[in-house]
């Protein structure tokens, strides 16, 4: 029953946060006269996702919001982000560590799964990153 309740809370958090990246990825802007900056490498994106989760784990929600794109920051300001993280901690226990991470591409976005160990369960924190490396989505789900 406890695992079911955890899954339900994680699913609800995902639904709430899913509004941040609903729909198609943004259309690419036409090329500028100068060459555009190179997008961040996969290594940089993975480190940014890890840093974002680290900010959540240490309660630095204002700093975490600064890593978000404008749409995500508008939907999930620091007080809402704190509520979501604290609801997760209430369900799965205190944050212990990041056990690993993996980077994939989904619907045109880079997605980093940060597998986190909490005192009561392991959770995949899904951090969606846009082409500039800003956080564009956030979900919590049981670790896969």
C-alpha positions as CSV (number, residue, x, y, z in Angstrom):
1,X,0.0,0.0,0.0
2,X,2.8,2.4,0.9
3,X,4.4,1.9,-2.6
4,X,1.1,2.5,-4.2
5,X,0.6,5.8,-2.3
6,X,4.2,6.8,-3.3
7,X,3.4,6.0,-6.9
8,X,0.2,8.1,-6.8
9,X,2.0,11.1,-5.3
10,X,4.8,10.8,-7.8
11,X,2.3,10.5,-10.7
12,X,0.4,13.6,-9.4
13,X,3.7,15.6,-9.2
14,X,4.4,14.5,-12.8
15,X,1.0,15.7,-14.0
16,X,1.4,19.0,-12.3
17,X,4.9,19.5,-13.7
18,X,4.1,18.0,-17.0
19,X,2.3,21.2,-18.1
20,X,5.7,22.8,-18.4
21,X,6.7,20.9,-21.6
22,X,3.2,20.0,-22.9
23,X,2.9,20.2,-26.7
24,X,5.5,20.4,-29.4
25,X,9.0,21.5,-28.8
26,X,9.5,25.2,-29.7
27,X,10.2,26.0,-33.3
28,X,13.8,26.7,-34.1
29,X,14.6,30.4,-34.6
30,X,15.9,31.5,-38.0
31,X,19.7,31.6,-38.2
32,X,21.1,35.0,-37.1
33,X,23.7,36.9,-39.2
34,X,26.4,35.6,-36.9
35,X,26.9,32.0,-36.2
36,X,24.8,30.8,-33.2
37,X,26.5,29.6,-30.0
38,X,27.1,25.9,-29.9
39,X,24.6,24.0,-27.8
40,X,25.9,22.6,-24.5
41,X,27.6,19.2,-24.8
42,X,25.9,16.1,-23.3
43,X,28.5,16.2,-20.4
44,X,27.6,19.8,-19.6
45,X,23.9,19.0,-19.7
46,X,24.3,16.0,-17.4
47,X,26.3,18.2,-15.0
48,X,23.6,20.9,-15.1
49,X,20.9,18.4,-14.3
50,X,22.9,17.0,-11.4
51,X,23.5,20.6,-10.1
52,X,19.8,21.3,-10.4
53,X,18.9,18.2,-8.3
54,X,21.7,19.2,-5.8
55,X,20.0,22.6,-5.4
56,X,16.7,20.9,-4.7
57,X,18.3,18.5,-2.2
58,X,19.9,21.4,-0.3
59,X,16.8,23.5,-0.2
60,X,18.1,26.2,-2.6
61,X,14.9,26.6,-4.5
62,X,15.5,30.2,-5.7
63,X,18.8,29.1,-7.2
64,X,17.1,26.1,-8.8
65,X,14.5,28.4,-10.4
66,X,17.3,30.5,-11.9
67,X,18.3,27.3,-13.9
68,X,14.8,27.1,-15.5
69,X,13.6,28.5,-18.8
70,X,11.1,31.3,-18.4
71,X,8.0,29.1,-19.0
72,X,9.0,26.6,-16.4
73,X,9.9,29.3,-13.9
74,X,6.5,30.8,-14.4
75,X,4.7,27.6,-13.8
76,X,6.9,26.4,-11.0
77,X,8.2,29.4,-8.9
78,X,10.4,28.6,-5.9
79,X,7.5,28.3,-3.4
80,X,5.8,25.7,-5.7
81,X,9.1,23.9,-6.3
82,X,9.7,23.7,-2.6
83,X,6.2,22.3,-2.1
84,X,6.7,19.6,-4.7
85,X,10.1,18.6,-3.3
86,X,8.8,18.5,0.3
87,X,5.8,16.4,-0.8
88,X,8.3,14.0,-2.4
89,X,10.4,13.9,0.8
90,X,7.3,13.3,2.9
91,X,6.5,10.2,0.8
92,X,9.9,8.7,0.3
93,X,12.0,10.0,3.2
94,X,15.0,12.2,3.4
95,X,17.3,12.6,0.5
96,X,20.5,10.5,0.8
97,X,22.4,10.7,-2.5
98,X,22.4,10.5,-6.3
99,X,23.2,6.9,-7.3
100,X,23.6,7.6,-11.0
101,X,22.4,9.5,-14.0
102,X,21.6,8.8,-17.7
103,X,21.0,11.2,-20.5
104,X,18.6,10.5,-23.4
105,X,16.7,12.5,-26.0
106,X,12.9,12.6,-25.9
107,X,10.7,14.7,-28.2
108,X,13.6,16.9,-29.2
109,X,14.7,17.6,-25.6
110,X,17.6,16.3,-23.7
111,X,16.4,14.4,-20.7
112,X,18.6,13.5,-17.7
113,X,17.3,10.9,-15.3
114,X,19.0,11.4,-11.9
115,X,18.5,8.3,-9.8
116,X,18.3,9.5,-6.2
117,X,18.3,7.4,-3.1
118,X,16.0,8.5,-0.3
119,X,15.7,6.9,3.1
120,X,12.5,5.0,2.0
121,X,12.9,4.5,-1.8
122,X,14.8,5.2,-4.9
123,X,13.4,7.8,-7.3
124,X,14.3,8.9,-10.8
125,X,14.2,12.7,-11.0
126,X,13.6,13.4,-14.6
127,X,15.1,16.7,-15.6
128,X,14.2,18.0,-19.1
129,X,16.7,20.4,-20.7
130,X,16.1,22.7,-23.6
131,X,18.7,23.5,-26.4
132,X,20.4,26.1,-24.2
133,X,20.7,23.9,-21.2
134,X,17.9,25.5,-19.2
135,X,15.5,23.2,-17.2
136,X,12.3,22.9,-19.1
137,X,10.6,20.1,-17.2
138,X,10.7,18.1,-14.0
139,X,9.1,14.8,-13.0
140,X,9.5,12.3,-10.2
141,X,8.9,8.6,-10.7
142,X,10.0,5.4,-9.0
143,X,13.5,4.4,-10.1
144,X,13.6,2.1,-13.1
